[in-house]
């Protein structure tokens, strides 16, 4: 049984999400549903990937790339505002 859910999100997030759904040929509701299903049925903390989730996962390696990106951004900001 499908039930309506109202979410309040930044309009840029909504616009980008709608575009991503359109590109993938699914509705935004299907994308959100797939994500919610993945995070709620994951076994032992591991998320079972839906096709969309599998497509977007692994963009950054855990922590190492994030730390490097933050370090590079900090350097950029320091140099920019000296």
PyMOL Python script that loads the backbone (N, CA, C, O; Angstrom):
from pymol import cmd

cmd.read_pdbstr("""\
ATOM      1  N   UNK A   1       0.838  -1.176   0.000  1.00  0.00           N
ATOM      2  CA  UNK A   1       0.000   0.000   0.000  1.00  0.00           C
ATOM      3  C   UNK A   1       0.889   1.248   0.000  1.00  0.00           C
ATOM      4  O   UNK A   1       1.705   1.417   0.906  1.00  0.00           O
ATOM      5  N   UNK A   2       0.750   2.084  -0.957  1.00  0.00           N
ATOM      6  CA  UNK A   2       1.529   3.318  -1.049  1.00  0.00           C
ATOM      7  C   UNK A   2       0.877   4.400  -0.206  1.00  0.00           C
ATOM      8  O   UNK A   2      -0.342   4.569  -0.224  1.00  0.00           O
ATOM      9  N   UNK A   3       1.705   5.132   0.536  1.00  0.00           N
ATOM     10  CA  UNK A   3       1.241   6.216   1.385  1.00  0.00           C
ATOM     11  C   UNK A   3       2.025   7.464   1.050  1.00  0.00           C
ATOM     12  O   UNK A   3       3.215   7.396   0.742  1.00  0.00           O
ATOM     13  N   UNK A   4       1.359   8.600   1.109  1.00  0.00           N
ATOM     14  CA  UNK A   4       2.002   9.869   0.794  1.00  0.00           C
ATOM     15  C   UNK A   4       2.921  10.307   1.931  1.00  0.00           C
ATOM     16  O   UNK A   4       2.582  10.154   3.104  1.00  0.00           O
ATOM     17  N   UNK A   5       4.086  10.852   1.575  1.00  0.00           N
ATOM     18  CA  UNK A   5       5.049  11.373   2.538  1.00  0.00           C
ATOM     19  C   UNK A   5       5.456  12.761   2.079  1.00  0.00           C
ATOM     20  O   UNK A   5       5.782  12.964   0.909  1.00  0.00           O
ATOM     21  N   UNK A   6       5.437  13.713   2.994  1.00  0.00           N
ATOM     22  CA  UNK A   6       5.860  15.073   2.671  1.00  0.00           C
ATOM     23  C   UNK A   6       7.231  15.321   3.278  1.00  0.00           C
ATOM     24  O   UNK A   6       7.441  15.096   4.470  1.00  0.00           O
ATOM     25  N   UNK A   7       8.165  15.785   2.451  1.00  0.00           N
ATOM     26  CA  UNK A   7       9.511  16.112   2.905  1.00  0.00           C
ATOM     27  C   UNK A   7       9.771  17.586   2.658  1.00  0.00           C
ATOM     28  O   UNK A   7       9.307  18.138   1.660  1.00  0.00           O
ATOM     29  N   UNK A   8      10.495  18.219   3.539  1.00  0.00           N
ATOM     30  CA  UNK A   8      10.887  19.614   3.348  1.00  0.00           C
ATOM     31  C   UNK A   8      12.395  19.632   3.085  1.00  0.00           C
ATOM     32  O   UNK A   8      13.202  19.290   3.950  1.00  0.00           O
ATOM     33  N   UNK A   9      12.744  20.040   1.865  1.00  0.00           N
ATOM     34  CA  UNK A   9      14.145  20.069   1.453  1.00  0.00           C
ATOM     35  C   UNK A   9      14.431  21.379   0.738  1.00  0.00           C
ATOM     36  O   UNK A   9      13.516  22.048   0.257  1.00  0.00           O
ATOM     37  N   UNK A  10      15.694  21.735   0.673  1.00  0.00           N
ATOM     38  CA  UNK A  10      16.121  22.903  -0.075  1.00  0.00           C
ATOM     39  C   UNK A  10      15.698  22.737  -1.536  1.00  0.00           C
ATOM     40  O   UNK A  10      15.804  21.646  -2.095  1.00  0.00           O
ATOM     41  N   UNK A  11      15.226  23.807  -2.145  1.00  0.00           N
ATOM     42  CA  UNK A  11      14.718  23.696  -3.518  1.00  0.00           C
ATOM     43  C   UNK A  11      15.792  23.277  -4.521  1.00  0.00           C
ATOM     44  O   UNK A  11      15.475  22.636  -5.523  1.00  0.00           O
ATOM     45  N   UNK A  12      17.063  23.629  -4.268  1.00  0.00           N
ATOM     46  CA  UNK A  12      18.138  23.182  -5.157  1.00  0.00           C
ATOM     47  C   UNK A  12      18.317  21.674  -5.092  1.00  0.00           C
ATOM     48  O   UNK A  12      18.560  21.029  -6.112  1.00  0.00           O
ATOM     49  N   UNK A  13      18.196  21.110  -3.893  1.00  0.00           N
ATOM     50  CA  UNK A  13      18.294  19.659  -3.744  1.00  0.00           C
ATOM     51  C   UNK A  13      17.168  18.984  -4.515  1.00  0.00           C
ATOM     52  O   UNK A  13      17.391  17.993  -5.210  1.00  0.00           O
ATOM     53  N   UNK A  14      15.971  19.515  -4.392  1.00  0.00           N
ATOM     54  CA  UNK A  14      14.816  18.938  -5.090  1.00  0.00           C
ATOM     55  C   UNK A  14      15.011  19.021  -6.600  1.00  0.00           C
ATOM     56  O   UNK A  14      14.775  18.047  -7.315  1.00  0.00           O
ATOM     57  N   UNK A  15      15.440  20.180  -7.081  1.00  0.00           N
ATOM     58  CA  UNK A  15      15.635  20.357  -8.528  1.00  0.00           C
ATOM     59  C   UNK A  15      16.688  19.376  -9.052  1.00  0.00           C
ATOM     60  O   UNK A  15      16.492  18.744 -10.090  1.00  0.00           O
ATOM     61  N   UNK A  16      17.803  19.253  -8.330  1.00  0.00           N
ATOM     62  CA  UNK A  16      18.868  18.337  -8.746  1.00  0.00           C
ATOM     63  C   UNK A  16      18.420  16.881  -8.670  1.00  0.00           C
ATOM     64  O   UNK A  16      18.764  16.079  -9.538  1.00  0.00           O
ATOM     65  N   UNK A  17      17.660  16.541  -7.645  1.00  0.00           N
ATOM     66  CA  UNK A  17      17.169  15.175  -7.497  1.00  0.00           C
ATOM     67  C   UNK A  17      16.184  14.823  -8.613  1.00  0.00           C
ATOM     68  O   UNK A  17      16.215  13.712  -9.143  1.00  0.00           O
ATOM     69  N   UNK A  18      15.321  15.758  -8.965  1.00  0.00           N
ATOM     70  CA  UNK A  18      14.376  15.513 -10.069  1.00  0.00           C
ATOM     71  C   UNK A  18      15.132  15.297 -11.379  1.00  0.00           C
ATOM     72  O   UNK A  18      14.780  14.429 -12.178  1.00  0.00           O
ATOM     73  N   UNK A  19      16.167  16.094 -11.582  1.00  0.00           N
ATOM     74  CA  UNK A  19      16.970  15.934 -12.792  1.00  0.00           C
ATOM     75  C   UNK A  19      17.654  14.565 -12.806  1.00  0.00           C
ATOM     76  O   UNK A  19      17.659  13.877 -13.827  1.00  0.00           O
ATOM     77  N   UNK A  20      18.231  14.177 -11.666  1.00  0.00           N
ATOM     78  CA  UNK A  20      18.897  12.873 -11.574  1.00  0.00           C
ATOM     79  C   UNK A  20      17.919  11.733 -11.838  1.00  0.00           C
ATOM     80  O   UNK A  20      18.265  10.761 -12.510  1.00  0.00           O
ATOM     81  N   UNK A  21      16.722  11.846 -11.323  1.00  0.00           N
ATOM     82  CA  UNK A  21      15.708  10.811 -11.543  1.00  0.00           C
ATOM     83  C   UNK A  21      15.325  10.743 -13.024  1.00  0.00           C
ATOM     84  O   UNK A  21      15.194   9.659 -13.594  1.00  0.00           O
ATOM     85  N   UNK A  22      15.148  11.913 -13.633  1.00  0.00           N
ATOM     86  CA  UNK A  22      14.776  11.966 -15.055  1.00  0.00           C
ATOM     87  C   UNK A  22      15.860  11.323 -15.924  1.00  0.00           C
ATOM     88  O   UNK A  22      15.560  10.573 -16.852  1.00  0.00           O
ATOM     89  N   UNK A  23      17.122  11.626 -15.612  1.00  0.00           N
ATOM     90  CA  UNK A  23      18.253  11.068 -16.362  1.00  0.00           C
ATOM     91  C   UNK A  23      18.267   9.540 -16.247  1.00  0.00           C
ATOM     92  O   UNK A  23      18.591   8.843 -17.209  1.00  0.00           O
ATOM     93  N   UNK A  24      17.916   9.033 -15.071  1.00  0.00           N
ATOM     94  CA  UNK A  24      17.930   7.585 -14.835  1.00  0.00           C
ATOM     95  C   UNK A  24      16.653   6.893 -15.294  1.00  0.00           C
ATOM     96  O   UNK A  24      16.569   5.665 -15.265  1.00  0.00           O
ATOM     97  N   UNK A  25      15.656   7.672 -15.718  1.00  0.00           N
ATOM     98  CA  UNK A  25      14.415   7.097 -16.220  1.00  0.00           C
ATOM     99  C   UNK A  25      13.512   6.544 -15.136  1.00  0.00           C
ATOM    100  O   UNK A  25      12.745   5.610 -15.372  1.00  0.00           O
ATOM    101  N   UNK A  26      13.605   7.125 -13.934  1.00  0.00           N
ATOM    102  CA  UNK A  26      12.732   6.711 -12.838  1.00  0.00           C
ATOM    103  C   UNK A  26      12.090   7.954 -12.232  1.00  0.00           C
ATOM    104  O   UNK A  26      12.534   9.076 -12.474  1.00  0.00           O
ATOM    105  N   UNK A  27      11.052   7.745 -11.452  1.00  0.00           N
ATOM    106  CA  UNK A  27      10.440   8.880 -10.771  1.00  0.00           C
ATOM    107  C   UNK A  27      11.232   9.200  -9.515  1.00  0.00           C
ATOM    108  O   UNK A  27      11.972   8.360  -9.002  1.00  0.00           O
ATOM    109  N   UNK A  28      11.071  10.418  -9.028  1.00  0.00           N
ATOM    110  CA  UNK A  28      11.731  10.806  -7.790  1.00  0.00           C
ATOM    111  C   UNK A  28      11.235   9.930  -6.643  1.00  0.00           C
ATOM    112  O   UNK A  28      12.014   9.557  -5.765  1.00  0.00           O
ATOM    113  N   UNK A  29       9.959   9.603  -6.645  1.00  0.00           N
ATOM    114  CA  UNK A  29       9.409   8.715  -5.616  1.00  0.00           C
ATOM    115  C   UNK A  29      10.086   7.346  -5.643  1.00  0.00           C
ATOM    116  O   UNK A  29      10.373   6.772  -4.593  1.00  0.00           O
ATOM    117  N   UNK A  30      10.340   6.824  -6.840  1.00  0.00           N
ATOM    118  CA  UNK A  30      11.021   5.529  -6.949  1.00  0.00           C
ATOM    119  C   UNK A  30      12.443   5.611  -6.413  1.00  0.00           C
ATOM    120  O   UNK A  30      12.911   4.691  -5.742  1.00  0.00           O
ATOM    121  N   UNK A  31      13.137   6.719  -6.711  1.00  0.00           N
ATOM    122  CA  UNK A  31      14.496   6.891  -6.210  1.00  0.00           C
ATOM    123  C   UNK A  31      14.514   6.956  -4.685  1.00  0.00           C
ATOM    124  O   UNK A  31      15.317   6.282  -4.041  1.00  0.00           O
ATOM    125  N   UNK A  32      13.638   7.756  -4.118  1.00  0.00           N
ATOM    126  CA  UNK A  32      13.581   7.910  -2.669  1.00  0.00           C
ATOM    127  C   UNK A  32      13.178   6.592  -2.019  1.00  0.00           C
ATOM    128  O   UNK A  32      13.752   6.191  -1.007  1.00  0.00           O
ATOM    129  N   UNK A  33      12.202   5.928  -2.598  1.00  0.00           N
ATOM    130  CA  UNK A  33      11.754   4.646  -2.073  1.00  0.00           C
ATOM    131  C   UNK A  33      12.882   3.616  -2.083  1.00  0.00           C
ATOM    132  O   UNK A  33      13.062   2.878  -1.115  1.00  0.00           O
ATOM    133  N   UNK A  34      13.629   3.568  -3.165  1.00  0.00           N
ATOM    134  CA  UNK A  34      14.751   2.645  -3.263  1.00  0.00           C
ATOM    135  C   UNK A  34      15.807   2.922  -2.210  1.00  0.00           C
ATOM    136  O   UNK A  34      16.371   1.998  -1.623  1.00  0.00           O
ATOM    137  N   UNK A  35      16.071   4.206  -1.972  1.00  0.00           N
ATOM    138  CA  UNK A  35      17.058   4.569  -0.955  1.00  0.00           C
ATOM    139  C   UNK A  35      16.562   4.172   0.436  1.00  0.00           C
ATOM    140  O   UNK A  35      17.292   3.555   1.211  1.00  0.00           O
ATOM    141  N   UNK A  36      15.312   4.530   0.744  1.00  0.00           N
ATOM    142  CA  UNK A  36      14.758   4.182   2.059  1.00  0.00           C
ATOM    143  C   UNK A  36      14.751   2.669   2.268  1.00  0.00           C
ATOM    144  O   UNK A  36      15.053   2.185   3.359  1.00  0.00           O
ATOM    145  N   UNK A  37      14.407   1.939   1.230  1.00  0.00           N
ATOM    146  CA  UNK A  37      14.396   0.480   1.333  1.00  0.00           C
ATOM    147  C   UNK A  37      15.809  -0.042   1.604  1.00  0.00           C
ATOM    148  O   UNK A  37      16.003  -0.940   2.424  1.00  0.00           O
ATOM    149  N   UNK A  38      16.785   0.530   0.907  1.00  0.00           N
ATOM    150  CA  UNK A  38      18.169   0.083   1.070  1.00  0.00           C
ATOM    151  C   UNK A  38      18.674   0.330   2.485  1.00  0.00           C
ATOM    152  O   UNK A  38      19.309  -0.546   3.073  1.00  0.00           O
ATOM    153  N   UNK A  39      18.405   1.498   3.036  1.00  0.00           N
ATOM    154  CA  UNK A  39      18.931   1.796   4.367  1.00  0.00           C
ATOM    155  C   UNK A  39      18.150   1.095   5.472  1.00  0.00           C
ATOM    156  O   UNK A  39      18.680   0.885   6.563  1.00  0.00           O
ATOM    157  N   UNK A  40      16.911   0.735   5.208  1.00  0.00           N
ATOM    158  CA  UNK A  40      16.123   0.097   6.259  1.00  0.00           C
ATOM    159  C   UNK A  40      16.218  -1.417   6.245  1.00  0.00           C
ATOM    160  O   UNK A  40      15.855  -2.054   7.234  1.00  0.00           O
ATOM    161  N   UNK A  41      16.694  -2.021   5.159  1.00  0.00           N
ATOM    162  CA  UNK A  41      16.782  -3.475   5.090  1.00  0.00           C
ATOM    163  C   UNK A  41      18.208  -3.982   5.043  1.00  0.00           C
ATOM    164  O   UNK A  41      18.444  -5.178   4.869  1.00  0.00           O
ATOM    165  N   UNK A  42      19.164  -3.071   5.199  1.00  0.00           N
ATOM    166  CA  UNK A  42      20.571  -3.479   5.184  1.00  0.00           C
ATOM    167  C   UNK A  42      20.846  -4.493   6.280  1.00  0.00           C
ATOM    168  O   UNK A  42      20.349  -4.352   7.398  1.00  0.00           O
ATOM    169  N   UNK A  43      21.627  -5.503   5.972  1.00  0.00           N
ATOM    170  CA  UNK A  43      21.951  -6.550   6.939  1.00  0.00           C
ATOM    171  C   UNK A  43      23.297  -6.269   7.567  1.00  0.00           C
ATOM    172  O   UNK A  43      24.275  -5.995   6.870  1.00  0.00           O
ATOM    173  N   UNK A  44      23.346  -6.338   8.905  1.00  0.00           N
ATOM    174  CA  UNK A  44      24.576  -6.114   9.665  1.00  0.00           C
ATOM    175  C   UNK A  44      25.236  -4.784   9.300  1.00  0.00           C
ATOM    176  O   UNK A  44      26.458  -4.690   9.191  1.00  0.00           O
ATOM    177  N   UNK A  45      24.412  -3.774   9.117  1.00  0.00           N
ATOM    178  CA  UNK A  45      24.944  -2.450   8.831  1.00  0.00           C
ATOM    179  C   UNK A  45      25.341  -2.222   7.391  1.00  0.00           C
ATOM    180  O   UNK A  45      25.716  -1.106   7.032  1.00  0.00           O
ATOM    181  N   UNK A  46      25.271  -3.241   6.552  1.00  0.00           N
ATOM    182  CA  UNK A  46      25.641  -3.079   5.152  1.00  0.00           C
ATOM    183  C   UNK A  46      24.376  -2.813   4.330  1.00  0.00           C
ATOM    184  O   UNK A  46      23.392  -3.543   4.447  1.00  0.00           O
ATOM    185  N   UNK A  47      24.406  -1.791   3.518  1.00  0.00           N
ATOM    186  CA  UNK A  47      23.253  -1.420   2.708  1.00  0.00           C
ATOM    187  C   UNK A  47      23.257  -2.229   1.428  1.00  0.00           C
ATOM    188  O   UNK A  47      24.263  -2.302   0.722  1.00  0.00           O
ATOM    189  N   UNK A  48      22.109  -2.839   1.139  1.00  0.00           N
ATOM    190  CA  UNK A  48      21.966  -3.540  -0.139  1.00  0.00           C
ATOM    191  C   UNK A  48      21.671  -2.482  -1.197  1.00  0.00           C
ATOM    192  O   UNK A  48      20.723  -1.709  -1.063  1.00  0.00           O
ATOM    193  N   UNK A  49      22.467  -2.453  -2.223  1.00  0.00           N
ATOM    194  CA  UNK A  49      22.383  -1.383  -3.214  1.00  0.00           C
ATOM    195  C   UNK A  49      21.284  -1.630  -4.229  1.00  0.00           C
ATOM    196  O   UNK A  49      21.199  -2.698  -4.834  1.00  0.00           O
ATOM    197  N   UNK A  50      20.438  -0.613  -4.403  1.00  0.00           N
ATOM    198  CA  UNK A  50      19.499  -0.596  -5.513  1.00  0.00           C
ATOM    199  C   UNK A  50      20.299  -0.151  -6.729  1.00  0.00           C
ATOM    200  O   UNK A  50      21.426   0.317  -6.569  1.00  0.00           O
ATOM    201  N   UNK A  51      19.761  -0.278  -7.932  1.00  0.00           N
ATOM    202  CA  UNK A  51      20.526   0.151  -9.112  1.00  0.00           C
ATOM    203  C   UNK A  51      20.997   1.607  -9.036  1.00  0.00           C
ATOM    204  O   UNK A  51      22.134   1.904  -9.401  1.00  0.00           O
ATOM    205  N   UNK A  52      20.146   2.506  -8.571  1.00  0.00           N
ATOM    206  CA  UNK A  52      20.534   3.915  -8.485  1.00  0.00           C
ATOM    207  C   UNK A  52      21.588   4.104  -7.407  1.00  0.00           C
ATOM    208  O   UNK A  52      22.566   4.819  -7.623  1.00  0.00           O
ATOM    209  N   UNK A  53      21.409   3.479  -6.249  1.00  0.00           N
ATOM    210  CA  UNK A  53      22.376   3.593  -5.175  1.00  0.00           C
ATOM    211  C   UNK A  53      23.724   3.007  -5.589  1.00  0.00           C
ATOM    212  O   UNK A  53      24.775   3.567  -5.277  1.00  0.00           O
ATOM    213  N   UNK A  54      23.686   1.892  -6.284  1.00  0.00           N
ATOM    214  CA  UNK A  54      24.923   1.270  -6.765  1.00  0.00           C
ATOM    215  C   UNK A  54      25.640   2.192  -7.751  1.00  0.00           C
ATOM    216  O   UNK A  54      26.869   2.242  -7.780  1.00  0.00           O
ATOM    217  N   UNK A  55      24.869   2.919  -8.555  1.00  0.00           N
ATOM    218  CA  UNK A  55      25.449   3.814  -9.555  1.00  0.00           C
ATOM    219  C   UNK A  55      26.186   4.982  -8.914  1.00  0.00           C
ATOM    220  O   UNK A  55      27.232   5.403  -9.408  1.00  0.00           O
ATOM    221  N   UNK A  56      25.647   5.511  -7.811  1.00  0.00           N
ATOM    222  CA  UNK A  56      26.254   6.695  -7.218  1.00  0.00           C
ATOM    223  C   UNK A  56      27.218   6.376  -6.090  1.00  0.00           C
ATOM    224  O   UNK A  56      27.949   7.263  -5.646  1.00  0.00           O
ATOM    225  N   UNK A  57      27.245   5.147  -5.614  1.00  0.00           N
ATOM    226  CA  UNK A  57      28.145   4.823  -4.510  1.00  0.00           C
ATOM    227  C   UNK A  57      29.568   4.656  -5.022  1.00  0.00           C
ATOM    228  O   UNK A  57      29.790   4.330  -6.188  1.00  0.00           O
ATOM    229  N   UNK A  58      30.517   4.881  -4.143  1.00  0.00           N
ATOM    230  CA  UNK A  58      31.920   4.713  -4.491  1.00  0.00           C
ATOM    231  C   UNK A  58      32.524   5.884  -5.225  1.00  0.00           C
ATOM    232  O   UNK A  58      33.606   5.758  -5.800  1.00  0.00           O
ATOM    233  N   UNK A  59      31.853   7.023  -5.222  1.00  0.00           N
ATOM    234  CA  UNK A  59      32.393   8.191  -5.905  1.00  0.00           C
ATOM    235  C   UNK A  59      33.658   8.674  -5.198  1.00  0.00           C
ATOM    236  O   UNK A  59      34.640   9.032  -5.849  1.00  0.00           O
ATOM    237  N   UNK A  60      33.634   8.682  -3.878  1.00  0.00           N
ATOM    238  CA  UNK A  60      34.815   9.016  -3.091  1.00  0.00           C
ATOM    239  C   UNK A  60      35.212   7.811  -2.261  1.00  0.00           C
ATOM    240  O   UNK A  60      34.356   7.090  -1.749  1.00  0.00           O
ATOM    241  N   UNK A  61      36.518   7.594  -2.129  1.00  0.00           N
ATOM    242  CA  UNK A  61      36.974   6.559  -1.214  1.00  0.00           C
ATOM    243  C   UNK A  61      36.757   7.063   0.196  1.00  0.00           C
ATOM    244  O   UNK A  61      36.930   8.255   0.450  1.00  0.00           O
ATOM    245  N   UNK A  62      36.383   6.193   1.124  1.00  0.00           N
ATOM    246  CA  UNK A  62      36.083   6.635   2.483  1.00  0.00           C
ATOM    247  C   UNK A  62      37.241   7.391   3.125  1.00  0.00           C
ATOM    248  O   UNK A  62      38.396   6.976   3.034  1.00  0.00           O
ATOM    249  N   UNK A  63      36.928   8.464   3.752  1.00  0.00           N
ATOM    250  CA  UNK A  63      37.802   9.307   4.570  1.00  0.00           C
ATOM    251  C   UNK A  63      39.059   9.824   3.883  1.00  0.00           C
ATOM    252  O   UNK A  63      39.344  11.017   3.987  1.00  0.00           O
ATOM    253  N   UNK A  64      39.811   9.005   3.198  1.00  0.00           N
ATOM    254  CA  UNK A  64      41.080   9.472   2.644  1.00  0.00           C
ATOM    255  C   UNK A  64      40.855  10.602   1.643  1.00  0.00           C
ATOM    256  O   UNK A  64      41.516  11.637   1.721  1.00  0.00           O
ATOM    257  N   UNK A  65      39.935  10.414   0.710  1.00  0.00           N
ATOM    258  CA  UNK A  65      39.666  11.468  -0.263  1.00  0.00           C
ATOM    259  C   UNK A  65      38.997  12.667   0.398  1.00  0.00           C
ATOM    260  O   UNK A  65      39.295  13.810   0.049  1.00  0.00           O
ATOM    261  N   UNK A  66      38.111  12.425   1.332  1.00  0.00           N
ATOM    262  CA  UNK A  66      37.413  13.518   2.009  1.00  0.00           C
ATOM    263  C   UNK A  66      38.411  14.381   2.765  1.00  0.00           C
ATOM    264  O   UNK A  66      38.342  15.608   2.692  1.00  0.00           O
ATOM    265  N   UNK A  67      39.333  13.764   3.487  1.00  0.00           N
ATOM    266  CA  UNK A  67      40.347  14.528   4.219  1.00  0.00           C
ATOM    267  C   UNK A  67      41.230  15.315   3.264  1.00  0.00           C
ATOM    268  O   UNK A  67      41.562  16.471   3.525  1.00  0.00           O
ATOM    269  N   UNK A  68      41.610  14.690   2.162  1.00  0.00           N
ATOM    270  CA  UNK A  68      42.460  15.361   1.173  1.00  0.00           C
ATOM    271  C   UNK A  68      41.720  16.553   0.566  1.00  0.00           C
ATOM    272  O   UNK A  68      42.296  17.629   0.406  1.00  0.00           O
ATOM    273  N   UNK A  69      40.438  16.357   0.229  1.00  0.00           N
ATOM    274  CA  UNK A  69      39.655  17.445  -0.353  1.00  0.00           C
ATOM    275  C   UNK A  69      39.514  18.602   0.630  1.00  0.00           C
ATOM    276  O   UNK A  69      39.642  19.765   0.249  1.00  0.00           O
ATOM    277  N   UNK A  70      39.249  18.279   1.899  1.00  0.00           N
ATOM    278  CA  UNK A  70      39.119  19.341   2.892  1.00  0.00           C
ATOM    279  C   UNK A  70      40.435  20.078   3.072  1.00  0.00           C
ATOM    280  O   UNK A  70      40.447  21.304   3.190  1.00  0.00           O
ATOM    281  N   UNK A  71      41.541  19.349   3.095  1.00  0.00           N
ATOM    282  CA  UNK A  71      42.848  19.986   3.217  1.00  0.00           C
ATOM    283  C   UNK A  71      43.129  20.917   2.059  1.00  0.00           C
ATOM    284  O   UNK A  71      43.608  22.034   2.254  1.00  0.00           O
ATOM    285  N   UNK A  72      42.833  20.456   0.848  1.00  0.00           N
ATOM    286  CA  UNK A  72      43.032  21.290  -0.342  1.00  0.00           C
ATOM    287  C   UNK A  72      42.141  22.525  -0.310  1.00  0.00           C
ATOM    288  O   UNK A  72      42.564  23.610  -0.711  1.00  0.00           O
ATOM    289  N   UNK A  73      40.908  22.364   0.167  1.00  0.00           N
ATOM    290  CA  UNK A  73      39.979  23.493   0.237  1.00  0.00           C
ATOM    291  C   UNK A  73      40.461  24.506   1.268  1.00  0.00           C
ATOM    292  O   UNK A  73      40.398  25.713   1.034  1.00  0.00           O
ATOM    293  N   UNK A  74      40.940  24.018   2.404  1.00  0.00           N
ATOM    294  CA  UNK A  74      41.461  24.928   3.433  1.00  0.00           C
ATOM    295  C   UNK A  74      42.624  25.753   2.874  1.00  0.00           C
ATOM    296  O   UNK A  74      42.687  26.964   3.084  1.00  0.00           O
ATOM    297  N   UNK A  75      43.545  25.091   2.160  1.00  0.00           N
ATOM    298  CA  UNK A  75      44.668  25.805   1.554  1.00  0.00           C
ATOM    299  C   UNK A  75      44.169  26.884   0.598  1.00  0.00           C
ATOM    300  O   UNK A  75      44.661  28.013   0.598  1.00  0.00           O
ATOM    301  N   UNK A  76      43.185  26.513  -0.214  1.00  0.00           N
ATOM    302  CA  UNK A  76      42.607  27.462  -1.177  1.00  0.00           C
ATOM    303  C   UNK A  76      42.025  28.682  -0.475  1.00  0.00           C
ATOM    304  O   UNK A  76      42.257  29.814  -0.899  1.00  0.00           O
ATOM    305  N   UNK A  77      41.268  28.456   0.600  1.00  0.00           N
ATOM    306  CA  UNK A  77      40.630  29.560   1.311  1.00  0.00           C
ATOM    307  C   UNK A  77      41.673  30.453   1.968  1.00  0.00           C
ATOM    308  O   UNK A  77      41.562  31.678   1.922  1.00  0.00           O
ATOM    309  N   UNK A  78      42.689  29.844   2.581  1.00  0.00           N
ATOM    310  CA  UNK A  78      43.741  30.626   3.231  1.00  0.00           C
ATOM    311  C   UNK A  78      44.450  31.502   2.205  1.00  0.00           C
ATOM    312  O   UNK A  78      44.672  32.687   2.452  1.00  0.00           O
ATOM    313  N   UNK A  79      44.806  30.931   1.058  1.00  0.00           N
ATOM    314  CA  UNK A  79      45.496  31.702   0.025  1.00  0.00           C
ATOM    315  C   UNK A  79      44.607  32.778  -0.571  1.00  0.00           C
ATOM    316  O   UNK A  79      45.075  33.875  -0.879  1.00  0.00           O
ATOM    317  N   UNK A  80      43.338  32.473  -0.734  1.00  0.00           N
ATOM    318  CA  UNK A  80      42.414  33.426  -1.355  1.00  0.00           C
ATOM    319  C   UNK A  80      42.202  34.658  -0.481  1.00  0.00           C
ATOM    320  O   UNK A  80      42.116  35.773  -0.995  1.00  0.00           O
ATOM    321  N   UNK A  81      42.118  34.467   0.828  1.00  0.00           N
ATOM    322  CA  UNK A  81      41.764  35.574   1.713  1.00  0.00           C
ATOM    323  C   UNK A  81      42.946  36.129   2.517  1.00  0.00           C
ATOM    324  O   UNK A  81      42.747  36.739   3.567  1.00  0.00           O
ATOM    325  N   UNK A  82      44.162  35.923   2.035  1.00  0.00           N
ATOM    326  CA  UNK A  82      45.340  36.515   2.697  1.00  0.00           C
ATOM    327  C   UNK A  82      45.371  37.990   2.499  1.00  0.00           C
ATOM    328  O   UNK A  82      46.286  38.658   2.983  1.00  0.00           O
TER     329      UNK A  82
END
""", "prot")
cmd.dss("prot")
cmd.show_as("cartoon", "prot")
cmd.util.cbc("prot")
cmd.orient("prot")
